[in-house]
Amino acid sequence: VRVDGERTELLCTNVMYSGVMLTAGRHRIELNYRTPYLTAGWVVTLTGFGIFILIWRADKRREEKS
């Protein structure tokens, strides 16, 4: 979290909400969120798709030889 360009601590409020302490007045608030395990999920998905393609091609070649 950044408030007016400075890093600020993100607080846990009411068990499931997030908040920041602010002073009175106007502020520019910037929240950045990164999905956990997104990169790992893409790696697993692409690996699985690659394995599927390899198995599919091997099956096609086996059918052509028969």
N, CA, C and O atoms as a Maestro MAE file, in Angstrom:
{
 s_m_m2io_version
 :::
 2.0.0
}

f_m_ct {
 s_m_title
 :::
 protein
 m_atom[264] {
  # First column is atom index #
  i_m_mmod_type
  r_m_x_coord
  r_m_y_coord
  r_m_z_coord
  i_m_residue_number
  s_m_chain_name
  s_m_pdb_residue_name
  s_m_pdb_atom_name
  i_m_atomic_number
  :::
  1 25 0.852 -1.173 0.000 1 A "VAL " " N  " 7
  2 3 0.000 0.000 0.000 1 A "VAL " " CA " 6
  3 2 0.895 1.231 0.000 1 A "VAL " " C  " 6
  4 15 1.898 1.296 0.710 1 A "VAL " " O  " 8
  5 25 0.513 2.185 -0.798 2 A "ARG " " N  " 7
  6 3 1.190 3.474 -0.797 2 A "ARG " " CA " 6
  7 2 0.146 4.564 -0.568 2 A "ARG " " C  " 6
  8 15 -0.904 4.586 -1.211 2 A "ARG " " O  " 8
  9 25 0.452 5.450 0.343 3 A "VAL " " N  " 7
  10 3 -0.403 6.609 0.601 3 A "VAL " " CA " 6
  11 2 0.435 7.836 0.293 3 A "VAL " " C  " 6
  12 15 1.472 8.063 0.917 3 A "VAL " " O  " 8
  13 25 -0.011 8.614 -0.656 4 A "ASP " " N  " 7
  14 3 0.710 9.814 -1.093 4 A "ASP " " CA " 6
  15 2 2.153 9.483 -1.486 4 A "ASP " " C  " 6
  16 15 3.068 10.264 -1.223 4 A "ASP " " O  " 8
  17 25 2.350 8.335 -2.110 5 A "GLY " " N  " 7
  18 3 3.670 7.936 -2.608 5 A "GLY " " CA " 6
  19 2 4.566 7.258 -1.589 5 A "GLY " " C  " 6
  20 15 5.668 6.842 -1.946 5 A "GLY " " O  " 8
  21 25 4.147 7.127 -0.341 6 A "GLU " " N  " 7
  22 3 4.974 6.499 0.694 6 A "GLU " " CA " 6
  23 2 4.369 5.153 1.097 6 A "GLU " " C  " 6
  24 15 3.153 5.022 1.237 6 A "GLU " " O  " 8
  25 25 5.238 4.155 1.281 7 A "ARG " " N  " 7
  26 3 4.759 2.842 1.730 7 A "ARG " " CA " 6
  27 2 4.115 2.963 3.106 7 A "ARG " " C  " 6
  28 15 4.616 3.655 3.992 7 A "ARG " " O  " 8
  29 25 2.987 2.268 3.256 8 A "THR " " N  " 7
  30 3 2.243 2.288 4.505 8 A "THR " " CA " 6
  31 2 1.843 0.874 4.857 8 A "THR " " C  " 6
  32 15 1.637 0.042 3.974 8 A "THR " " O  " 8
  33 25 1.733 0.600 6.135 9 A "GLU " " N  " 7
  34 3 1.352 -0.735 6.587 9 A "GLU " " CA " 6
  35 2 -0.122 -0.999 6.295 9 A "GLU " " C  " 6
  36 15 -0.980 -0.162 6.577 9 A "GLU " " O  " 8
  37 25 -0.406 -2.172 5.727 10 A "LEU " " N  " 7
  38 3 -1.782 -2.599 5.487 10 A "LEU " " CA " 6
  39 2 -2.266 -3.307 6.742 10 A "LEU " " C  " 6
  40 15 -1.647 -4.267 7.200 10 A "LEU " " O  " 8
  41 25 -3.360 -2.835 7.289 11 A "LEU " " N  " 7
  42 3 -3.878 -3.364 8.548 11 A "LEU " " CA " 6
  43 2 -5.033 -4.321 8.304 11 A "LEU " " C  " 6
  44 15 -5.791 -4.160 7.347 11 A "LEU " " O  " 8
  45 25 -5.166 -5.321 9.173 12 A "CYS " " N  " 7
  46 3 -6.305 -6.235 9.140 12 A "CYS " " CA " 6
  47 2 -7.396 -5.621 10.017 12 A "CYS " " C  " 6
  48 15 -7.174 -5.363 11.200 12 A "CYS " " O  " 8
  49 25 -8.573 -5.389 9.434 13 A "THR " " N  " 7
  50 3 -9.665 -4.786 10.187 13 A "THR " " CA " 6
  51 2 -10.901 -5.664 10.102 13 A "THR " " C  " 6
  52 15 -11.209 -6.200 9.038 13 A "THR " " O  " 8
  53 25 -11.613 -5.816 11.213 14 A "ASN " " N  " 7
  54 3 -12.833 -6.624 11.275 14 A "ASN " " CA " 6
  55 2 -12.652 -8.013 10.668 14 A "ASN " " C  " 6
  56 15 -13.511 -8.479 9.920 14 A "ASN " " O  " 8
  57 25 -11.580 -8.652 10.972 15 A "VAL " " N  " 7
  58 3 -11.219 -10.028 10.606 15 A "VAL " " CA " 6
  59 2 -10.939 -10.205 9.116 15 A "VAL " " C  " 6
  60 15 -9.895 -10.758 8.768 15 A "VAL " " O  " 8
  61 25 -11.821 -9.761 8.223 16 A "MET " " N  " 7
  62 3 -11.631 -10.087 6.799 16 A "MET " " CA " 6
  63 2 -11.404 -8.863 5.905 16 A "MET " " C  " 6
  64 15 -11.316 -9.015 4.686 16 A "MET " " O  " 8
  65 25 -11.310 -7.704 6.449 17 A "TYR " " N  " 7
  66 3 -11.114 -6.496 5.654 17 A "TYR " " CA " 6
  67 2 -9.702 -5.952 5.860 17 A "TYR " " C  " 6
  68 15 -9.021 -6.308 6.822 17 A "TYR " " O  " 8
  69 25 -9.275 -5.089 4.946 18 A "SER " " N  " 7
  70 3 -7.974 -4.435 5.051 18 A "SER " " CA " 6
  71 2 -8.181 -2.938 5.137 18 A "SER " " C  " 6
  72 15 -9.156 -2.401 4.612 18 A "SER " " O  " 8
  73 25 -7.260 -2.272 5.801 19 A "GLY " " N  " 7
  74 3 -7.381 -0.835 5.934 19 A "GLY " " CA " 6
  75 2 -6.039 -0.171 6.148 19 A "GLY " " C  " 6
  76 15 -5.025 -0.837 6.354 19 A "GLY " " O  " 8
  77 25 -6.044 1.154 6.096 20 A "VAL " " N  " 7
  78 3 -4.848 1.953 6.342 20 A "VAL " " CA " 6
  79 2 -5.229 3.125 7.240 20 A "VAL " " C  " 6
  80 15 -6.338 3.655 7.172 20 A "VAL " " O  " 8
  81 25 -4.292 3.505 8.066 21 A "MET " " N  " 7
  82 3 -4.508 4.673 8.924 21 A "MET " " CA " 6
  83 2 -4.225 5.922 8.089 21 A "MET " " C  " 6
  84 15 -3.189 6.020 7.430 21 A "MET " " O  " 8
  85 25 -5.167 6.881 8.127 22 A "LEU " " N  " 7
  86 3 -5.019 8.124 7.379 22 A "LEU " " CA " 6
  87 2 -5.285 9.311 8.287 22 A "LEU " " C  " 6
  88 15 -6.008 9.210 9.278 22 A "LEU " " O  " 8
  89 25 -4.691 10.430 7.929 23 A "THR " " N  " 7
  90 3 -5.026 11.681 8.595 23 A "THR " " CA " 6
  91 2 -6.166 12.330 7.814 23 A "THR " " C  " 6
  92 15 -6.475 11.915 6.697 23 A "THR " " O  " 8
  93 25 -6.775 13.323 8.390 24 A "ALA " " N  " 7
  94 3 -7.868 14.015 7.704 24 A "ALA " " CA " 6
  95 2 -7.344 14.692 6.441 24 A "ALA " " C  " 6
  96 15 -6.199 15.143 6.401 24 A "ALA " " O  " 8
  97 25 -8.166 14.760 5.438 25 A "GLY " " N  " 7
  98 3 -7.775 15.439 4.199 25 A "GLY " " CA " 6
  99 2 -7.794 14.496 3.004 25 A "GLY " " C  " 6
  100 15 -8.216 13.343 3.099 25 A "GLY " " O  " 8
  101 25 -7.326 15.017 1.885 26 A "ARG " " N  " 7
  102 3 -7.294 14.232 0.642 26 A "ARG " " CA " 6
  103 2 -5.989 13.459 0.557 26 A "ARG " " C  " 6
  104 15 -4.927 13.954 0.934 26 A "ARG " " O  " 8
  105 25 -6.091 12.221 0.047 27 A "HIS " " N  " 7
  106 3 -4.920 11.372 -0.085 27 A "HIS " " CA " 6
  107 2 -4.992 10.605 -1.398 27 A "HIS " " C  " 6
  108 15 -6.072 10.345 -1.928 27 A "HIS " " O  " 8
  109 25 -3.841 10.258 -1.900 28 A "ARG " " N  " 7
  110 3 -3.754 9.382 -3.057 28 A "ARG " " CA " 6
  111 2 -3.356 8.007 -2.512 28 A "ARG " " C  " 6
  112 15 -2.280 7.853 -1.935 28 A "ARG " " O  " 8
  113 25 -4.237 6.995 -2.700 29 A "ILE " " N  " 7
  114 3 -4.015 5.654 -2.164 29 A "ILE " " CA " 6
  115 2 -3.808 4.698 -3.326 29 A "ILE " " C  " 6
  116 15 -4.604 4.667 -4.264 29 A "ILE " " O  " 8
  117 25 -2.736 3.917 -3.260 30 A "GLU " " N  " 7
  118 3 -2.416 2.955 -4.306 30 A "GLU " " CA " 6
  119 2 -2.305 1.566 -3.675 30 A "GLU " " C  " 6
  120 15 -1.476 1.337 -2.794 30 A "GLU " " O  " 8
  121 25 -3.142 0.653 -4.134 31 A "LEU " " N  " 7
  122 3 -3.108 -0.730 -3.662 31 A "LEU " " CA " 6
  123 2 -2.636 -1.631 -4.796 31 A "LEU " " C  " 6
  124 15 -3.158 -1.550 -5.908 31 A "LEU " " O  " 8
  125 25 -1.670 -2.474 -4.532 32 A "ASN " " N  " 7
  126 3 -1.196 -3.448 -5.511 32 A "ASN " " CA " 6
  127 2 -1.457 -4.839 -4.970 32 A "ASN " " C  " 6
  128 15 -1.159 -5.132 -3.812 32 A "ASN " " O  " 8
  129 25 -2.016 -5.694 -5.812 33 A "TYR " " N  " 7
  130 3 -2.322 -7.062 -5.396 33 A "TYR " " CA " 6
  131 2 -1.719 -8.023 -6.394 33 A "TYR " " C  " 6
  132 15 -1.825 -7.823 -7.604 33 A "TYR " " O  " 8
  133 25 -1.088 -9.062 -5.891 34 A "ARG " " N  " 7
  134 3 -0.520 -10.107 -6.743 34 A "ARG " " CA " 6
  135 2 -1.164 -11.425 -6.339 34 A "ARG " " C  " 6
  136 15 -1.091 -11.833 -5.180 34 A "ARG " " O  " 8
  137 25 -1.795 -12.089 -7.305 35 A "THR " " N  " 7
  138 3 -2.457 -13.354 -7.028 35 A "THR " " CA " 6
  139 2 -1.431 -14.387 -6.575 35 A "THR " " C  " 6
  140 15 -0.437 -14.613 -7.266 35 A "THR " " O  " 8
  141 25 -1.659 -15.020 -5.417 36 A "PRO " " N  " 7
  142 3 -0.703 -16.024 -4.951 36 A "PRO " " CA " 6
  143 2 -0.651 -17.213 -5.901 36 A "PRO " " C  " 6
  144 15 -1.682 -17.651 -6.410 36 A "PRO " " O  " 8
  145 25 0.526 -17.726 -6.134 37 A "TYR " " N  " 7
  146 3 0.765 -18.916 -6.942 37 A "TYR " " CA " 6
  147 2 0.320 -18.789 -8.398 37 A "TYR " " C  " 6
  148 15 0.110 -19.808 -9.056 37 A "TYR " " O  " 8
  149 25 0.171 -17.580 -8.915 38 A "LEU " " N  " 7
  150 3 -0.231 -17.403 -10.306 38 A "LEU " " CA " 6
  151 2 0.815 -17.972 -11.262 38 A "LEU " " C  " 6
  152 15 0.465 -18.670 -12.215 38 A "LEU " " O  " 8
  153 25 2.087 -17.684 -11.021 39 A "THR " " N  " 7
  154 3 3.149 -18.194 -11.883 39 A "THR " " CA " 6
  155 2 3.210 -19.711 -11.824 39 A "THR " " C  " 6
  156 15 3.329 -20.365 -12.860 39 A "THR " " O  " 8
  157 25 3.130 -20.277 -10.632 40 A "ALA " " N  " 7
  158 3 3.142 -21.742 -10.496 40 A "ALA " " CA " 6
  159 2 1.949 -22.354 -11.216 40 A "ALA " " C  " 6
  160 15 2.085 -23.405 -11.843 40 A "ALA " " O  " 8
  161 25 0.799 -21.727 -11.142 41 A "GLY " " N  " 7
  162 3 -0.382 -22.221 -11.835 41 A "GLY " " CA " 6
  163 2 -0.200 -22.237 -13.337 41 A "GLY " " C  " 6
  164 15 -0.596 -23.191 -14.006 41 A "GLY " " O  " 8
  165 25 0.403 -21.178 -13.872 42 A "TRP " " N  " 7
  166 3 0.670 -21.139 -15.311 42 A "TRP " " CA " 6
  167 2 1.653 -22.231 -15.721 42 A "TRP " " C  " 6
  168 15 1.474 -22.868 -16.759 42 A "TRP " " O  " 8
  169 25 2.681 -22.448 -14.921 43 A "VAL " " N  " 7
  170 3 3.670 -23.486 -15.236 43 A "VAL " " CA " 6
  171 2 3.000 -24.855 -15.268 43 A "VAL " " C  " 6
  172 15 3.235 -25.633 -16.192 43 A "VAL " " O  " 8
  173 25 2.176 -25.159 -14.279 44 A "VAL " " N  " 7
  174 3 1.482 -26.448 -14.226 44 A "VAL " " CA " 6
  175 2 0.522 -26.582 -15.415 44 A "VAL " " C  " 6
  176 15 0.456 -27.644 -16.034 44 A "VAL " " O  " 8
  177 25 -0.209 -25.534 -15.733 45 A "THR " " N  " 7
  178 3 -1.153 -25.567 -16.848 45 A "THR " " CA " 6
  179 2 -0.443 -25.805 -18.172 45 A "THR " " C  " 6
  180 15 -0.852 -26.667 -18.950 45 A "THR " " O  " 8
  181 25 0.616 -25.050 -18.434 46 A "LEU " " N  " 7
  182 3 1.337 -25.198 -19.693 46 A "LEU " " CA " 6
  183 2 2.048 -26.538 -19.791 46 A "LEU " " C  " 6
  184 15 2.115 -27.121 -20.873 46 A "LEU " " O  " 8
  185 25 2.579 -27.035 -18.682 47 A "THR " " N  " 7
  186 3 3.207 -28.353 -18.677 47 A "THR " " CA " 6
  187 2 2.175 -29.428 -18.979 47 A "THR " " C  " 6
  188 15 2.430 -30.319 -19.790 47 A "THR " " O  " 8
  189 25 1.019 -29.359 -18.344 48 A "GLY " " N  " 7
  190 3 -0.045 -30.318 -18.602 48 A "GLY " " CA " 6
  191 2 -0.515 -30.274 -20.040 48 A "GLY " " C  " 6
  192 15 -0.757 -31.318 -20.646 48 A "GLY " " O  " 8
  193 25 -0.648 -29.077 -20.598 49 A "PHE " " N  " 7
  194 3 -1.059 -28.941 -21.990 49 A "PHE " " CA " 6
  195 2 0.000 -29.531 -22.923 49 A "PHE " " C  " 6
  196 15 -0.336 -30.197 -23.903 49 A "PHE " " O  " 8
  197 25 1.273 -29.289 -22.621 50 A "GLY " " N  " 7
  198 3 2.361 -29.864 -23.431 50 A "GLY " " CA " 6
  199 2 2.353 -31.385 -23.390 50 A "GLY " " C  " 6
  200 15 2.534 -32.035 -24.419 50 A "GLY " " O  " 8
  201 25 2.147 -31.952 -22.216 51 A "ILE " " N  " 7
  202 3 2.074 -33.414 -22.090 51 A "ILE " " CA " 6
  203 2 0.881 -33.947 -22.874 51 A "ILE " " C  " 6
  204 15 0.989 -34.979 -23.536 51 A "ILE " " O  " 8
  205 25 -0.251 -33.257 -22.807 52 A "PHE " " N  " 7
  206 3 -1.434 -33.658 -23.569 52 A "PHE " " CA " 6
  207 2 -1.129 -33.687 -25.063 52 A "PHE " " C  " 6
  208 15 -1.485 -34.648 -25.745 52 A "PHE " " O  " 8
  209 25 -0.477 -32.652 -25.581 53 A "ILE " " N  " 7
  210 3 -0.134 -32.596 -27.004 53 A "ILE " " CA " 6
  211 2 0.799 -33.739 -27.377 53 A "ILE " " C  " 6
  212 15 0.616 -34.364 -28.422 53 A "ILE " " O  " 8
  213 25 1.797 -34.024 -26.542 54 A "LEU " " N  " 7
  214 3 2.727 -35.125 -26.836 54 A "LEU " " CA " 6
  215 2 2.004 -36.466 -26.879 54 A "LEU " " C  " 6
  216 15 2.258 -37.272 -27.774 54 A "LEU " " O  " 8
  217 25 1.120 -36.715 -25.939 55 A "ILE " " N  " 7
  218 3 0.368 -37.970 -25.925 55 A "ILE " " CA " 6
  219 2 -0.551 -38.050 -27.134 55 A "ILE " " C  " 6
  220 15 -0.669 -39.103 -27.761 55 A "ILE " " O  " 8
  221 25 -1.198 -36.946 -27.461 56 A "TRP " " N  " 7
  222 3 -2.108 -36.912 -28.615 56 A "TRP " " CA " 6
  223 2 -1.355 -37.197 -29.915 56 A "TRP " " C  " 6
  224 15 -1.839 -37.957 -30.753 56 A "TRP " " O  " 8
  225 25 -0.173 -36.593 -30.092 57 A "ARG " " N  " 7
  226 3 0.629 -36.830 -31.300 57 A "ARG " " CA " 6
  227 2 1.113 -38.269 -31.359 57 A "ARG " " C  " 6
  228 15 1.114 -38.875 -32.431 57 A "ARG " " O  " 8
  229 25 1.526 -38.827 -30.222 58 A "ALA " " N  " 7
  230 3 1.983 -40.225 -30.205 58 A "ALA " " CA " 6
  231 2 0.838 -41.147 -30.578 58 A "ALA " " C  " 6
  232 15 1.045 -42.122 -31.299 58 A "ALA " " O  " 8
  233 25 -0.358 -40.864 -30.106 59 A "ASP " " N  " 7
  234 3 -1.531 -41.684 -30.435 59 A "ASP " " CA " 6
  235 2 -1.852 -41.578 -31.922 59 A "ASP " " C  " 6
  236 15 -2.186 -42.581 -32.553 59 A "ASP " " O  " 8
  237 25 -1.755 -40.370 -32.494 60 A "LYS " " N  " 7
  238 3 -2.007 -40.173 -33.929 60 A "LYS " " CA " 6
  239 2 -1.007 -40.978 -34.763 60 A "LYS " " C  " 6
  240 15 -1.390 -41.610 -35.747 60 A "LYS " " O  " 8
  241 25 0.263 -40.958 -34.377 61 A "ARG " " N  " 7
  242 3 1.297 -41.710 -35.121 61 A "ARG " " CA " 6
  243 2 1.034 -43.204 -35.016 61 A "ARG " " C  " 6
  244 15 1.218 -43.935 -35.990 61 A "ARG " " O  " 8
  245 25 0.601 -43.671 -33.832 62 A "ARG " " N  " 7
  246 3 0.303 -45.086 -33.656 62 A "ARG " " CA " 6
  247 2 -0.861 -45.499 -34.555 62 A "ARG " " C  " 6
  248 15 -0.837 -46.586 -35.131 62 A "ARG " " O  " 8
  249 25 -1.873 -44.652 -34.681 63 A "GLU " " N  " 7
  250 3 -3.027 -44.941 -35.546 63 A "GLU " " CA " 6
  251 2 -2.614 -44.980 -37.015 63 A "GLU " " C  " 6
  252 15 -3.117 -45.812 -37.771 63 A "GLU " " O  " 8
  253 25 -1.697 -44.088 -37.436 64 A "GLU " " N  " 7
  254 3 -1.245 -44.050 -38.828 64 A "GLU " " CA " 6
  255 2 -0.467 -45.297 -39.187 64 A "GLU " " C  " 6
  256 15 -0.552 -45.763 -40.324 64 A "GLU " " O  " 8
  257 25 0.290 -45.852 -38.253 65 A "LYS " " N  " 7
  258 3 1.077 -47.064 -38.499 65 A "LYS " " CA " 6
  259 2 0.194 -48.305 -38.572 65 A "LYS " " C  " 6
  260 15 0.569 -49.292 -39.206 65 A "LYS " " O  " 8
  261 25 -0.968 -48.269 -37.933 66 A "SER " " N  " 7
  262 3 -1.847 -49.445 -37.902 66 A "SER " " CA " 6
  263 2 -2.604 -49.619 -39.182 66 A "SER " " C  " 6
  264 15 -3.385 -50.561 -39.315 66 A "SER " " O  " 8
  :::
 }
 m_bond[263] {
  # First column is bond index #
  i_m_from
  i_m_to
  i_m_order
  :::
  1 1 2 1
  2 2 3 1
  3 3 4 2
  4 3 5 1
  5 5 6 1
  6 6 7 1
  7 7 8 2
  8 7 9 1
  9 9 10 1
  10 10 11 1
  11 11 12 2
  12 11 13 1
  13 13 14 1
  14 14 15 1
  15 15 16 2
  16 15 17 1
  17 17 18 1
  18 18 19 1
  19 19 20 2
  20 19 21 1
  21 21 22 1
  22 22 23 1
  23 23 24 2
  24 23 25 1
  25 25 26 1
  26 26 27 1
  27 27 28 2
  28 27 29 1
  29 29 30 1
  30 30 31 1
  31 31 32 2
  32 31 33 1
  33 33 34 1
  34 34 35 1
  35 35 36 2
  36 35 37 1
  37 37 38 1
  38 38 39 1
  39 39 40 2
  40 39 41 1
  41 41 42 1
  42 42 43 1
  43 43 44 2
  44 43 45 1
  45 45 46 1
  46 46 47 1
  47 47 48 2
  48 47 49 1
  49 49 50 1
  50 50 51 1
  51 51 52 2
  52 51 53 1
  53 53 54 1
  54 54 55 1
  55 55 56 2
  56 55 57 1
  57 57 58 1
  58 58 59 1
  59 59 60 2
  60 59 61 1
  61 61 62 1
  62 62 63 1
  63 63 64 2
  64 63 65 1
  65 65 66 1
  66 66 67 1
  67 67 68 2
  68 67 69 1
  69 69 70 1
  70 70 71 1
  71 71 72 2
  72 71 73 1
  73 73 74 1
  74 74 75 1
  75 75 76 2
  76 75 77 1
  77 77 78 1
  78 78 79 1
  79 79 80 2
  80 79 81 1
  81 81 82 1
  82 82 83 1
  83 83 84 2
  84 83 85 1
  85 85 86 1
  86 86 87 1
  87 87 88 2
  88 87 89 1
  89 89 90 1
  90 90 91 1
  91 91 92 2
  92 91 93 1
  93 93 94 1
  94 94 95 1
  95 95 96 2
  96 95 97 1
  97 97 98 1
  98 98 99 1
  99 99 100 2
  100 99 101 1
  101 101 102 1
  102 102 103 1
  103 103 104 2
  104 103 105 1
  105 105 106 1
  106 106 107 1
  107 107 108 2
  108 107 109 1
  109 109 110 1
  110 110 111 1
  111 111 112 2
  112 111 113 1
  113 113 114 1
  114 114 115 1
  115 115 116 2
  116 115 117 1
  117 117 118 1
  118 118 119 1
  119 119 120 2
  120 119 121 1
  121 121 122 1
  122 122 123 1
  123 123 124 2
  124 123 125 1
  125 125 126 1
  126 126 127 1
  127 127 128 2
  128 127 129 1
  129 129 130 1
  130 130 131 1
  131 131 132 2
  132 131 133 1
  133 133 134 1
  134 134 135 1
  135 135 136 2
  136 135 137 1
  137 137 138 1
  138 138 139 1
  139 139 140 2
  140 139 141 1
  141 141 142 1
  142 142 143 1
  143 143 144 2
  144 143 145 1
  145 145 146 1
  146 146 147 1
  147 147 148 2
  148 147 149 1
  149 149 150 1
  150 150 151 1
  151 151 152 2
  152 151 153 1
  153 153 154 1
  154 154 155 1
  155 155 156 2
  156 155 157 1
  157 157 158 1
  158 158 159 1
  159 159 160 2
  160 159 161 1
  161 161 162 1
  162 162 163 1
  163 163 164 2
  164 163 165 1
  165 165 166 1
  166 166 167 1
  167 167 168 2
  168 167 169 1
  169 169 170 1
  170 170 171 1
  171 171 172 2
  172 171 173 1
  173 173 174 1
  174 174 175 1
  175 175 176 2
  176 175 177 1
  177 177 178 1
  178 178 179 1
  179 179 180 2
  180 179 181 1
  181 181 182 1
  182 182 183 1
  183 183 184 2
  184 183 185 1
  185 185 186 1
  186 186 187 1
  187 187 188 2
  188 187 189 1
  189 189 190 1
  190 190 191 1
  191 191 192 2
  192 191 193 1
  193 193 194 1
  194 194 195 1
  195 195 196 2
  196 195 197 1
  197 197 198 1
  198 198 199 1
  199 199 200 2
  200 199 201 1
  201 201 202 1
  202 202 203 1
  203 203 204 2
  204 203 205 1
  205 205 206 1
  206 206 207 1
  207 207 208 2
  208 207 209 1
  209 209 210 1
  210 210 211 1
  211 211 212 2
  212 211 213 1
  213 213 214 1
  214 214 215 1
  215 215 216 2
  216 215 217 1
  217 217 218 1
  218 218 219 1
  219 219 220 2
  220 219 221 1
  221 221 222 1
  222 222 223 1
  223 223 224 2
  224 223 225 1
  225 225 226 1
  226 226 227 1
  227 227 228 2
  228 227 229 1
  229 229 230 1
  230 230 231 1
  231 231 232 2
  232 231 233 1
  233 233 234 1
  234 234 235 1
  235 235 236 2
  236 235 237 1
  237 237 238 1
  238 238 239 1
  239 239 240 2
  240 239 241 1
  241 241 242 1
  242 242 243 1
  243 243 244 2
  244 243 245 1
  245 245 246 1
  246 246 247 1
  247 247 248 2
  248 247 249 1
  249 249 250 1
  250 250 251 1
  251 251 252 2
  252 251 253 1
  253 253 254 1
  254 254 255 1
  255 255 256 2
  256 255 257 1
  257 257 258 1
  258 258 259 1
  259 259 260 2
  260 259 261 1
  261 261 262 1
  262 262 263 1
  263 263 264 2
  :::
 }
}
